[in-house]
Amino acid sequence: MAKPRVTFKMQRIAENDWQIIAEYPGAEPRFIKGLTSKADVDDWLNGERRIAWLRSQGYAK
């Protein structure tokens, strides 16, 4: 059986205000705030910040 994974969804709040919603089965959604553009969200999702966040939440080693 596959291990559940964290899924990330981007959301635009306002012109220069973006956030990422992290969802994990059986847990409340978590919000990563303070992102300023879609490019910033893309950098977060494809870079080290995502891995560091997963580690800080106990979802990665």
Secondary structure, 3 states (H helix, E strand, C coil): CCCCCCEEEEEEEECCEEEEEEECCCCCCEEEEEECCHHHHHHHHHCHHHHHHHHHCCCCC
